[in-house]
Amino acid sequence: MRHGLAFALGCLRNPRHIGAIAPASRALARAIASEVSRTETGGVLIEVGAGTGAITRELAASSAALDRFVVIERDPDFARMLRRAFPLAEVLNHCASLVDSIPIDVRQPVTLVSSLPLLSMPREEARRCEHAMLALIGRQPGSRLIQYTYAAPHLRPFHGIPPGWHWRRSASVWANLPPATVWALERVPSLTFLGVH
Ligand SMILES: C[S@@+](CC[C@H](N)C(=O)[O-])C[C@H]1O[C@@H](n2cnc3c(N)ncnc32)[C@H](O)[C@@H]1O
């Protein structure tokens, strides 16, 4: 099935959980993959809310250096498509709020990519997903979260970030429908590391 049609059917099934009018463009997928490989040092790559796999495809192509690629998608039809298209990925068909229960060796950094429509999905579910994502990257040293939004480019994806973390705007992708902003949530660099004592 063509991705556009699969996406449209997904919107009909559950509009609030899709939260977009079209699959991610190649330009957006490339911007995210480029942010992922910016500090790629092995470890685990996790994508939540993978939908039709538009971003998954780009991540799979650039994730050779990673130890493990896990994909979480709550829609069973999308999850089936993803399993067929990405046999090397571990595709989990459940809510992203369980992302912090994936067993991962504490020495493995996690790069977490989120396509979750945090602004349109039910607020309580969004809050549970945000907490789980923060819990996961907080417990695995060297981890970070990459989230894209369709909101105004100055608006952070969500608030309630623990001390010692900050959002960095990674890219604005105008050639996407609608235009998107890619954000990275990462630890504030320590002053000692920068040579300031
Ligand atoms: C914006 S769409 C995905 C776009 C995807 N990048 C694409 O181009 O097809 C958001 C996806 O998040 C999934 N989703 C929404 N809420 C979720 C949740 N709580 N846990 C896991 N997946 C969720 C939806 O089923 C949908 O596939």
The ligand as an ORCA input file, in Angstrom:
! r2SCAN-3c Opt
* xyz 0 1
  C       2.683     12.257     13.035
  S       2.255     10.543     12.936
  C       3.748      9.734     12.385
  C       4.400     10.321     11.269
  C       5.456      9.419     10.692
  N       6.736     10.033     10.900
  C       5.133      9.261      9.224
  O       5.646     10.042      8.443
  O       4.335      8.387      8.898
  C       2.286     10.095     14.650
  C       2.318      8.602     14.928
  O       2.387      8.429     16.334
  C       1.604      7.307     16.670
  N       1.229      7.469     18.070
  C       0.373      8.378     18.596
  N       0.286      8.228     19.921
  C       1.132      7.211     20.253
  C       1.516      6.594     21.470
  N       1.000      7.001     22.629
  N       2.414      5.594     21.434
  C       2.958      5.162     20.268
  N       2.631      5.705     19.066
  C       1.740      6.714     19.059
  C       0.404      7.383     15.730
  O      -0.241      6.134     15.598
  C       1.072      7.860     14.453
  O       1.479      6.783     13.662
*
